[in-house]
Each structure stands twice: as C-alpha cells, then as structure tokens.
Amino acid sequence: MKKQIVKKYSDSMEAMFFFPRRKEVAMQILSVLKNSLRSKNMKEVVCLEIGTSAGTIANVLSEHFKKIVGIDVDTKAAIYWKKQKKKNIEFKLMDAMNLTFKDKTFDVVITNQDYEFIFDEQKLMDEIYRVLKPGGICFFGARNKLAIMEGQYNIPFLAWLPKNLAKKYIEATGRKKYILAKYMTMWELQSICKKFIIKDYTIKILQNPEKFNYNKIKKYKPIINLFPSSILSFFKFLVPNFIWVLQKPRG
C-alpha cells in the first residue's frame, strides 16, 4: 500500500478539529514525557511536534515547555495557526521527511500516529534522530497493523487487507472521503527505530491508565489487571497502539 504525503488530512478526518479530544491527547503525551523527563526542568525543554494539525496539542504543551515548534503539511489545518498568539509557539508548513532544522536542535520530538501517513517511515525516524540532541527523547505513538480494530475508522480487520479490498470495505460503510494508512507490526516498528533506545510505556499505561490520563482505558483496568505483566507483555504485539519513548544515545 503506497503512501503519499497527506496535505489535506483534515478533509477526511474532521475529528482533528474536535479540540476537547485533542486536549485529552495532549495531557496523555505530557504525562508520559513528564515521567520520562523527571530529572529535567520542563521549562528548559525545546520541543518539535510533527503532525501538529490545528495546533491544539502544541497549545497545551506550550504551558509546560520553553518553546514548541509544530509542523504539518495540512494547509487546511494551518488556517488555525494564524489565531495563535503565544510567543513560545511557532508553526511551519514542512515535510517531516525533510526537516529544515539544524542537527541537534530539540530536546523532545513528538510524533503521535503519524508514521502510517508518511511515504518513507525510515526517513521520518532518521530525521527525528538527526534533529534530537544527544540524550533527547521522542514520544512515539504508533498504531498497530495487527490490531483487530483499525484506529482511523474503527473497522475490524481493515489494516489486514490489501489496498483494493480496504478501499471497498471503507466505501461499504458509507464513507466517501477517506485516507488509507499503511500500518506496521511491532517488529517492523522496532526495526525503523533501531537507532534509538526504546522505552516501552505500553504495558505501564494499560496497567495504570489514570496515571497517564488514558481515561478511555480505565473501564478495562479490572480485566487487564487479571493478567500478570508477563502475560500482557507476551501478547503486546496485538495491542491497538504502542506508546514508546525513544531516546537518542548520548555517546
């Protein structure tokens, strides 16, 4: 399934402008980053958010970071950037595979559910690695190809199908506008992130959703906690989303 740069993602995914949900996602990202950056003063952090869309997440995080730069190729979403008045936020139309920033610019990079719409996933991760400072981290939220429910449209087994069948499946649900994503398995994602030290937060979040503001998972906690960590880790390759913190080695 070949991918193209998605310049009008919001045309088919208007949920990107559902700001309460975007703010909830921002708090989830912030909770994970705070947990990972415990020894660092958050007000010294310079952050890059890839796929910023309307900039809601950047707005929330700007209250905690020294500076945040949001980039996207979605020209429709960029309309919202002009309303931004905060001095420590900067938005740019930019391709994530060809970042114009200098090497070792950022303390933190955020890429949440972006890789599946990027033409070259490895190029994306190489660019993130390049612009991170040594010891810097990337919040990496990634949907899973093997998840039963596809994350974009909540259609079962959609990600398992070849492109032509996937299109027909989506159209059969009545959707006229849609964008096909190309998902990767846990092992494929580990491969494109091999330059980084991978700190997997997936099981931690499943077991402690309230700690990381994953409110939708709370109702499943009694069931999840019936299983020991070893069992959850064994079947981790089937979870809908992976949440990793990727650290660029210091050496």
N, C-alpha and C positions, 0 to 999 in steps of 0.2 A: 504494500500500500504506500505509494509515493506521496510525500507531503509537500505542500507549498507554504511559503511564508504567508501567514494569515493576517492580512491588512485590515479586514473588516470582520473580525471575530465577533464583535458585539452585535452585528446584524442578525446572526443566527443564535446567539446566546445572550439574550437581553438580561438574563439573571446577573450578568456582570455589573448591571446598574441597580441591583437590589442592595442598597447600601447597608441595611442592617445585617444582612448575611456577610457582606464583605468586612464589616467591622468585627463580626464574630471571628472570622478567619484571621484577621489582624491580631486579635488577642491570643489566638492559638499559637500563631507564629511567634509572637512576643514572649509567651510563656516558655516555649522551647528555647528560644535564644537566651532568655534570662537564665535558664537552668544551665545552659552551656557556657555562658559568659560570666559565671559567678564571681570570678576574680577580677573582672574588668569593669571599670566605670562606664556605664552605658552612655553617659553624656559625652564621652570621648569617641564614640563609635561613628564612623562614616559608612553608610550603607547604600548598596545598589539593589533596587528591586526590579527584576526582569519580569516583563508582562504586567505592568502596573495598571493597565486598563484605565479606568476613570480616576485612579489615584487615591481611592479610599483607604487602602492599606497603608500607603505611604503617609497619608494624613495622620492616621492613628499612631504610627511608629515615630513620626517626627516629634511627638511629645517626649520621647524617650531617648532619641539619638541626637548627636551633634548635627548631623546632616544626612539627608536621604535623597538619592537620585533615582527617579523612576523612569524606565524606558519602555517603549512599546512601538509596534508598527501599526497599531489600530488607529487610523485617522479619525474615525467617529468618536472614539473614546477620548482622543486628545482635546476635543471641544471643552471637556470638563476642566482641563488643566488651567485654562485661562482664568477660571474663577478662583484659583489658588492664590492666597495672599501671604502664606507663611514664608519667612525668609530662609529657613533652613531646608526647603524642599525645592528641587529642580527637576523638571520633566523634559525629556528629549524623545523625539521620534528616532528610533535607532533599531537596527537589526541585531539581535542577540548573538548571531554568529560572527558579527564583525563589529565588536565594541570599539569605540574610538578613544577609550580611556587609556592612559599610560599603564604600564606594568605596575603591580603592587600598589594600587590606588585605594582599595577598600578593605575595611576591617571585616565587613559582613556582606554577603550577597544572598538575596532571596530569590529562589525560583520555585514557585509553587504551581504544580500541574501545568508546566509549560512544555516540557520536553516532547510531548506527544504531538505538538504542532510545529516543531522545528524541523526543517529539512534535514539537517545533519546534527544528530544528537551529540556525537563525539566532539564536533566543532564547538557546540554550545558549552560543553563541560571544559574543554581546553581553554576557551575564552574566560570562563569563570575562574579557572585555576590561574590564569595569567594576571587578571586584574586584582586578585586577592593578595593581601600582604602575607608574608610567611607567618604561619600560626593563625591566619584568618579563617573564618568559617562560612559555610554556605548552608542555609536552610533549604533542604531539597525535599519537596513534597511531590510524590510520583504515583500516578495511578498504575494499577497492575493489570497486565494483559490477562492473567489467569483468574481475575475476579469474576464471579458469576454475574453480578450486575455491573454493566458498563456505566462509568461515572458521569458521562455527559448527559445521556438521555434516559438513564435508569431502565435500560432494556436488557433482559437477561441474555447472556452469551454473545452479545453483539461484537465484542472485541475478539472473539474467537473466529469470526467469519472472514472469508476473503472479501475484498473491496466491493465487488459487484453485488454479492449477496447482502453485504452490510447495508449498501445503499437501498436496496429493495426492502429490507427489513425496516429501516427508518421510515421510508416513504409509506409503508403499510400502516404505520402508527399515525399517519396524517400530517407529518411534518413536511413542509415544503422547503424550508430553509434549514440546512444542517451543514456541519463540517465534520468530516471523518478524521478521527485521530488514529495515530499508529502507536499502540502501546507496546511495552516491553515487559518481559518477565523479570523477576527479582535478580536472576543470574545475569541477564543482559544488562540490567541497570548497574549491577556491581562492576561489570566489565567497563562501561563507559566512565565509571567513577574511580577507576583503579589508581589514579594518581593521588587520590585523597585518602586520608584516614577516615573510615566510615564509622560514625557513631549512630547506631540504630535506636531510635526512640519509639519505634512502632509498638512493641510489646509494653513498654512503660506507659504509653498513652492508653492502650487498651485496658490496662490494669488500674490506671489512675486518671481517668478522663477529667475529673473535676480539677485536678492539679494543673492540667494543661488546657483547660477551658474547652474541651471537646464535649459539649453538652449533649449532642445527639447520641453519644455512645453510653451515657450514664445509665440509660434504661437496660442496657445489655450487660452491665457490670456484674450483677449476680450470677448470670450464666457464665460469663468469661472467667470469673473467679472460682468456678467449679474445677477449672483445669489448672494444673501446675504450670509454672513458667516453661518447663522443659517441653511440655506438650504444645503450648502456644508457639514456642519458638520453632518446633518441628514443622508445624503447619503454617508458618508465617508466609510462605510463598503463595498462599491463597488469599491473603487479606486484600481488601479493595484498594487501600492506599498505603504506601510506605512513607514514613517520616524519618528522614536521615539528617544528621548534621555532618557535613563533610568538612574536614579540616585540612588545610594546606600545610604540609610538613614545614617545620621551622628551618630545617637544615638545607 
